[in-house]
Amino acid sequence: MNLNLTDWLGYVAATLTTASFVPQAWLIFRTRNVSGISLAMYSAFTVGIALWLAYGVMLGAWPIIIANIITLGLATCILVMKIKHQK
């Protein structure tokens, strides 16, 4: 695999933005406290991530595809927890 500076930039950005969701998801899984999560925001965000994934697939851009598969999984889990545990 021959990566250029653009590829490296994409992979580093994808890693950082995707990893930023892990602490939030972990906290929600542990506490089941979703009171600070906006249903409208997370719904829009999850759809947006799905669209970014589709965009990445259409471009064949692996940094976008990989990051958005992982982020979509985390965002979907948070959204499901919000719907399931909202008061």
Sequence and secondary structure as in RCSB ss.txt:
>XXXX:A:sequence
MNLNLTDWLGYVAATLTTASFVPQAWLIFRTRNVSGISLAMYSAFTVGIALWLAYGVMLGAWPIIIANIITLGLA
TCILVMKIKHQK
>XXXX:A:secstr
    HHHHHHHHHHHHHHHTHHHHHHHHHHH   TTS HHHHHHHHHHHHHHHHHHHHHT HHHHHHHHHHHHHH
HHHHHHHHHH  
